[in-house]
Amino acid sequence: MRIRKYDVDYTRRRLMHNMAMGLGAGVLMPLDKLWASEAGLQDLTKAYPEEAFSIEAQTKGKIKVGDIIDANNLEHVEHLLSPTFIQQIREDGRRIRIGKPETDITRMFTHQNLQKTLENKASGYLAQFDSTGNVVGPDGNPWQGGFPFPNPKNAEEIQANAALSWGRADANFYAVRQRDFDSNGSQQYAYDFAWVELQMQARMDGKAFRGHKDEIRRQTVYFETSDEVKGTSFLSIWKYDQREIPDLYGYLPQFRRVRQFPANQRFEPLIPGATWFLTDPWAAGDPMRTWGEYKIVERKPMLGTTSGNFAQKNDNWELPVQEDNPKYFDLELSMIPDVAVVESKPIGYPRAPVSKRHAYFDVRNSTYTSCIRFDLQGKPWVDFESGFGYYQDGDRMVVGHDGKHPAWSWTYVMSYNLQNKRMSRVDHPLSAAGIRSDFQMDEDYMYDSYLTTSAQQALGRV
């Protein structure tokens, strides 16, 4: 019999203490110490007690790895789940499988981003907020790439980690398959599109792409199907200054022109049937400083999906769905030793139909598992749940941005309307309707073909 050194509540108590004292991540030792080398990050049990990773310890032996959670045994894990998971399992027939926890943080980043972060730390290149609330380097210039706050001490540092570089890479080209379901689980809409991201700054080479020093990123959504929206695209041009609302341009084939949209378009669906808005993705769909009143409202071990699930994907990277309930992917959740629930409010959008959001961040890499937005009455409205993973399963590997190491990326999204039980189920496949995910696409090609208003015009005519 193994004698536990720490009880199951020790980690929660210690995390709350650290938060109150303005300390960073880690329980047994500061996570900051493990960032001294890649080898140190490969064993997170040095920073967190074993009990924080153990579903058996957290449920007093009632649940173990491999078990299926449904309405019949939900009570044993409710304290480890967000309110959305509880509602979905109890009221909507969702099931989840318990997977093995991840204790190697090097599998929770793109390799280039991790190496850049280690280099920054070794050289003393540390992030800070300037007088405007923007992230800058120690010289006061725009951040030169890598993870800005590897040992976040408060809600703002966690949010900055999420906001500065969404996919933890200079460029990402994703094929996306979206299926929208009504409350009864009947499919209503089907879309296939490209999601294109290109960092203008905060890049691994420390330079501004094509001299765009006043921008942080450009991002485009381009729809290939269905026929009703084919050729439609939306381009967001983000300023480096996180107080500025991005310029949003849309090409609508029926009008054969590009038009600029107002800021409140960020709080409306882009296409019929979608439950998500532009404000939702990455738990950072708007510039950080257009939201405010950041605070951590809870911090504890929880179940989530910031690692794993790639093993379940087939050769086209498609996830299985629940056979009797196609609204939901058939997924594994695993123990995360340190989850911070970050609350924020949309201070830059006086007409926003949102009162606040709660983002559930895995503090180890500041990646979210869920982001719940609330309506103006303060009621939970939509949860933008996402999964992430290391794209390797034994000898089966998808090469990442550096052309050598496995990719790390998002694996799925389920955007669930808690008020009417409608679902947008979104997968990250290798290929969808002729669009192909590519972690190594030429950046100049991406910019010229997808990330300008003239490119939008050309895409719409194809």
C-alpha positions in Angstrom: 0.0 0.0 0.0 1.3 3.4 -1.0 1.1 6.1 1.7 0.2 9.5 0.3 2.4 12.4 1.3 -0.3 15.0 0.5 -4.1 14.8 0.8 -6.3 15.5 -2.2 -7.0 19.1 -1.1 -3.4 20.1 -0.6 -2.8 21.2 -4.2 -6.0 23.3 -4.2 -5.1 25.0 -0.9 -1.6 25.7 -2.0 -2.6 27.1 -5.4 -5.1 29.5 -3.7 -2.3 30.5 -1.3 0.1 31.2 -4.2 -2.6 33.2 -6.0 -3.2 35.4 -2.9 0.5 35.9 -2.4 1.1 36.8 -6.1 3.3 33.7 -6.7 3.5 31.7 -9.9 2.6 28.2 -10.8 3.8 25.0 -9.1 3.2 23.5 -5.6 6.2 21.5 -4.6 8.5 23.9 -6.3 7.9 27.0 -8.5 7.3 26.0 -12.1 9.7 28.7 -13.0 12.6 26.6 -11.8 11.7 23.8 -14.3 11.9 26.3 -17.1 15.7 26.3 -16.8 16.0 23.5 -19.2 13.9 21.2 -21.5 14.9 18.2 -19.3 13.4 19.9 -16.2 10.1 20.2 -18.0 9.8 16.6 -18.7 8.8 15.6 -15.2 6.1 17.9 -13.8 5.7 15.7 -10.7 8.6 17.8 -9.4 6.3 20.8 -9.3 3.0 19.1 -8.5 2.1 16.3 -6.1 1.2 12.9 -7.6 -2.3 13.2 -6.1 -2.9 16.3 -8.4 -2.5 14.0 -11.4 -4.4 11.0 -10.1 -8.1 10.6 -10.9 -8.1 7.7 -8.3 -6.9 10.0 -5.6 -9.2 12.8 -6.6 -12.3 10.5 -6.5 -11.2 8.4 -3.5 -10.8 5.3 -5.7 -14.3 5.5 -7.3 -12.9 6.4 -10.8 -9.8 5.2 -12.6 -8.1 5.8 -15.9 -10.1 4.1 -18.7 -13.5 4.5 -17.0 -16.4 6.1 -18.8 -18.2 8.9 -17.1 -21.9 9.2 -17.7 -25.0 10.4 -15.7 -24.8 7.3 -13.5 -21.3 8.0 -12.0 -21.1 11.8 -12.6 -21.3 12.5 -8.9 -17.8 11.2 -8.3 -16.2 13.8 -10.7 -18.4 16.8 -10.5 -15.8 18.7 -8.4 -13.4 18.2 -11.3 -15.6 19.5 -14.1 -16.8 22.8 -15.4 -20.6 23.5 -15.2 -20.9 22.8 -18.9 -19.6 19.3 -18.7 -21.9 18.6 -15.8 -25.0 19.8 -17.7 -24.0 18.0 -20.9 -23.5 14.7 -19.1 -26.5 15.0 -16.8 -29.0 16.4 -19.3 -27.8 15.8 -22.8 -26.4 12.3 -22.8 -22.7 13.1 -23.2 -20.1 10.6 -22.1 -16.4 11.1 -21.5 -13.5 8.6 -21.0 -10.8 9.2 -18.4 -7.3 9.2 -20.0 -3.8 9.3 -18.7 -2.5 12.6 -17.4 0.3 14.5 -19.1 3.4 15.1 -17.0 5.8 16.2 -19.8 5.3 19.9 -20.6 7.5 19.6 -23.7 4.5 17.8 -25.3 2.3 20.8 -24.7 4.0 23.3 -27.0 5.2 23.6 -30.6 8.9 22.7 -30.5 10.0 26.1 -31.9 7.9 28.0 -29.3 9.4 25.9 -26.5 12.9 26.4 -27.6 12.4 30.2 -28.1 11.0 30.4 -24.6 14.0 28.5 -23.1 16.4 30.8 -25.0 14.6 33.9 -23.7 14.9 32.7 -20.2 18.5 31.7 -20.5 19.4 35.2 -21.9 17.3 37.1 -19.4 14.9 38.3 -22.1 11.8 38.6 -20.0 8.3 40.0 -20.8 6.6 42.9 -19.0 3.6 45.1 -19.5 4.2 48.7 -20.6 2.2 51.7 -19.5 -0.5 50.9 -22.1 -0.9 47.4 -20.9 0.8 45.8 -23.9 3.4 43.1 -23.7 7.0 44.2 -24.4 10.5 42.9 -23.9 12.9 44.2 -21.3 14.0 46.9 -23.7 10.5 48.2 -24.1 10.2 47.1 -27.7 7.5 44.7 -29.1 7.8 41.1 -27.8 10.2 39.1 -29.9 8.5 35.7 -29.8 8.2 32.7 -27.5 6.0 32.2 -24.4 6.0 35.6 -22.6 5.1 34.5 -19.1 6.1 30.8 -18.6 5.3 31.1 -14.9 2.2 33.3 -14.8 1.5 35.0 -11.5 -2.0 36.5 -12.2 -4.9 36.5 -14.6 -3.5 39.1 -16.9 -0.3 37.2 -17.5 -2.3 34.0 -18.2 -4.5 36.0 -20.7 -1.4 37.6 -22.3 0.1 34.1 -22.9 -3.1 33.1 -24.7 -3.5 36.4 -26.7 -0.1 37.0 -28.1 0.3 34.0 -30.3 -2.8 31.8 -30.6 -1.3 28.6 -32.2 2.2 29.1 -30.6 3.7 29.4 -34.1 4.4 32.1 -36.7 2.0 30.6 -39.2 -0.9 28.1 -39.1 -3.1 26.9 -41.9 -6.0 24.8 -40.7 -8.6 22.8 -42.6 -11.8 22.9 -40.5 -15.0 20.8 -40.7 -18.0 22.2 -38.9 -21.3 20.4 -38.3 -24.2 22.2 -36.6 -26.8 20.3 -34.6 -30.2 21.3 -33.1 -31.1 20.4 -29.5 -32.3 16.9 -30.6 -29.0 16.0 -32.2 -30.2 16.4 -35.8 -27.6 18.0 -38.1 -28.8 21.3 -39.6 -25.8 22.7 -41.4 -22.4 21.5 -42.7 -19.4 23.7 -43.5 -15.8 23.2 -44.5 -13.4 26.1 -44.4 -9.8 27.3 -44.0 -8.7 29.1 -40.9 -5.4 31.0 -41.6 -3.2 32.7 -39.0 0.0 34.7 -39.6 1.9 36.5 -36.9 3.1 39.9 -37.9 5.0 40.3 -34.7 5.9 38.2 -31.6 7.5 35.9 -34.1 10.3 33.3 -33.6 12.7 35.3 -35.7 12.1 38.5 -33.6 11.2 40.5 -36.7 8.1 42.1 -38.1 6.7 40.3 -41.1 7.2 42.5 -44.2 7.7 45.5 -41.8 4.2 45.4 -40.3 5.4 46.8 -37.0 2.0 48.1 -35.9 0.3 44.7 -36.3 0.3 41.5 -34.2 -1.4 39.1 -36.6 -3.7 38.7 -39.6 -6.3 36.0 -39.6 -8.8 34.8 -42.3 -11.7 32.5 -42.4 -12.5 31.3 -45.9 -15.5 29.0 -46.7 -15.3 26.3 -49.3 -18.6 24.7 -48.5 -21.6 24.7 -48.3 -22.8 26.1 -51.6 -24.7 28.9 -49.8 -21.5 30.4 -48.4 -18.8 29.2 -50.8 -16.3 32.0 -51.5 -17.3 33.9 -48.3 -14.3 35.1 -46.3 -13.6 37.3 -43.3 -10.2 39.0 -42.7 -9.2 40.4 -39.3 -6.2 42.7 -39.1 -5.0 43.0 -35.5 -3.0 45.9 -34.2 -0.1 45.3 -31.9 -1.8 47.6 -29.5 -4.2 45.4 -27.6 -6.5 48.3 -26.9 -7.4 48.6 -30.6 -10.3 46.6 -32.1 -9.2 44.7 -35.2 -10.3 45.8 -38.6 -12.7 43.3 -40.0 -13.3 42.9 -43.7 -15.8 40.4 -45.3 -16.2 39.2 -48.9 -19.8 38.2 -49.6 -20.1 36.5 -53.1 -23.7 37.7 -53.6 -22.4 41.3 -53.5 -19.1 40.6 -55.3 -17.2 43.0 -53.1 -15.3 43.4 -49.9 -16.9 45.5 -47.2 -15.7 46.6 -43.7 -17.8 45.4 -40.8 -18.4 47.2 -37.5 -17.0 46.0 -34.2 -20.3 44.4 -33.0 -19.9 41.8 -35.8 -17.5 40.1 -33.3 -20.6 39.2 -31.3 -22.7 37.7 -34.1 -22.4 34.4 -35.9 -20.5 34.6 -39.2 -22.8 31.9 -40.8 -26.2 30.4 -40.3 -26.4 27.8 -37.6 -23.1 28.6 -35.9 -23.2 29.0 -32.1 -19.7 30.7 -31.9 -18.7 34.3 -32.6 -15.4 35.7 -33.6 -14.9 36.7 -30.0 -14.8 33.1 -28.8 -11.8 31.2 -30.4 -8.7 30.7 -28.4 -10.4 32.2 -25.3 -8.8 35.3 -26.8 -10.9 36.2 -29.9 -10.6 39.9 -29.1 -7.6 42.0 -28.2 -6.7 41.5 -24.6 -7.2 45.2 -23.5 -10.7 45.4 -25.1 -11.7 43.2 -22.2 -10.9 44.0 -18.6 -11.4 43.5 -14.9 -9.3 40.3 -15.1 -9.3 38.1 -12.1 -8.9 34.5 -11.1 -12.1 33.3 -9.5 -11.1 29.7 -8.9 -7.9 27.6 -9.1 -7.7 23.8 -8.5 -6.9 20.5 -10.2 -9.6 19.6 -12.9 -10.3 17.3 -15.8 -9.7 18.8 -19.2 -8.4 18.3 -22.8 -5.2 20.3 -23.1 -3.3 17.2 -24.1 -4.1 13.9 -25.8 -6.8 12.7 -28.2 -4.6 12.6 -31.2 -4.4 8.8 -30.8 -8.1 8.6 -31.5 -7.8 10.5 -34.8 -7.7 8.5 -38.0 -5.4 9.1 -41.0 -7.4 12.2 -41.9 -7.2 13.4 -38.3 -10.9 12.9 -37.7 -12.2 12.2 -34.3 -14.9 9.5 -33.6 -18.3 10.7 -32.4 -20.7 9.2 -29.9 -22.7 6.7 -31.9 -26.0 7.5 -30.2 -25.4 11.2 -29.8 -23.5 12.7 -32.8 -23.5 16.2 -31.3 -20.5 15.0 -29.3 -17.0 13.7 -30.1 -16.0 10.6 -28.2 -13.2 12.0 -26.1 -10.8 11.5 -23.3 -10.3 13.9 -20.5 -7.3 13.7 -18.2 -6.3 15.3 -14.9 -4.7 18.8 -15.1 -3.0 19.7 -11.8 -3.4 23.4 -12.1 -6.5 25.1 -13.7 -7.2 28.8 -13.2 -10.7 30.1 -14.0 -10.1 33.6 -15.4 -13.0 36.0 -15.4 -13.0 39.1 -17.7 -15.6 41.6 -19.0 -15.9 43.3 -22.5 -15.1 46.8 -21.5 -14.3 47.9 -25.1 -17.7 46.9 -26.6 -20.6 49.0 -25.1 -23.1 47.1 -27.3 -21.8 43.6 -26.6 -24.5 41.1 -25.7 -22.1 39.6 -23.2 -21.7 40.4 -19.5 -18.5 38.4 -18.8 -16.6 35.2 -19.7 -15.0 32.4 -17.6 -12.0 30.8 -19.3 -10.6 27.6 -17.8 -6.8 27.7 -18.4 -4.3 24.9 -17.9 -1.7 27.1 -16.1 1.2 24.9 -17.2 0.9 26.2 -20.8 -1.9 28.8 -20.5 -4.1 26.8 -22.9 -7.8 26.9 -22.3 -10.1 23.9 -22.1 -13.4 25.8 -22.0 -14.4 29.5 -22.3 -18.0 30.2 -21.2 -19.6 33.5 -22.2 -22.5 34.8 -20.2 -25.5 36.8 -21.4 -26.4 40.2 -20.1 -28.5 38.6 -17.4 -25.4 36.9 -16.1 -26.6 33.4 -17.2 -24.2 30.9 -18.9 -24.8 31.2 -22.7 -22.2 29.4 -24.8 -19.2 27.3 -23.9 -16.4 27.2 -26.5 -14.7 24.0 -25.5 -11.4 23.0 -27.2 -8.9 20.2 -27.1 -5.2 20.3 -27.9 -2.6 17.6 -28.4 0.8 16.4 -29.4 0.5 15.0 -32.9 2.3 11.7 -32.3 0.9 8.3 -31.5 3.8 5.8 -31.3 5.4 5.7 -34.7 2.6 7.7 -36.3 3.6 11.3 -36.3 2.6 14.6 -38.0 5.7 16.8 -38.5 5.3 20.3 -37.1 6.5 23.7 -38.1 10.3 23.0 -37.8 10.0 20.0 -40.2 11.5 17.7 -37.6 9.5 17.4 -34.4 5.9 16.4 -33.9 3.2 19.1 -34.3 1.3 20.4 -31.4 -2.1 22.0 -32.2 -5.8 22.1 -31.5 -7.7 18.8 -32.1 -11.4 19.8 -31.9 -13.9 22.5 -30.8 -17.4 22.0 -29.5 -19.3 25.2 -29.1 -22.3 24.4 -27.0 -25.3 26.7 -26.3 -26.2 25.9 -22.7 -29.6 27.7 -23.1 -31.0 25.8 -26.1 -28.6 22.8 -26.3 -27.5 23.6 -29.9 -24.0 22.5 -30.9 -21.4 23.5 -33.4 -19.1 20.5 -33.6 -15.8 21.4 -35.2 -13.0 19.1 -36.2 -9.4 19.7 -37.3 -8.9 17.3 -40.1 -5.9 16.9 -42.5 -8.2 17.6 -45.4 -11.7 18.9 -45.9 -13.4 19.8 -49.2 -10.0 20.2 -50.9 -8.6 22.4 -48.1 -5.5 20.8 -46.5 -4.0 21.6 -43.1 -0.4 22.6 -43.4 2.0 23.5 -40.5 4.8 24.4 -42.9 3.1 26.5 -45.6 5.1 29.3 -47.2 4.3 32.5 -45.3 4.5 34.8 -48.3 2.1 32.6 -50.1 -0.3 32.7 -47.2 -0.2 36.4 -46.9 -0.6 37.1 -50.7 -3.3 34.4 -51.1 -5.5 34.8 -48.0 -4.6 37.8 -45.8 -5.3 40.9 -47.8 -8.5 42.4 -49.1 -7.4 41.8 -52.7 -6.8 38.1 -51.8 -10.4 38.0 -50.5 -11.6 39.3 -53.9 -9.6 36.7 -55.7 -10.8 33.8 -53.5 -14.4 34.8 -54.0 -14.0 34.6 -57.7 -12.5 31.1 -57.7 
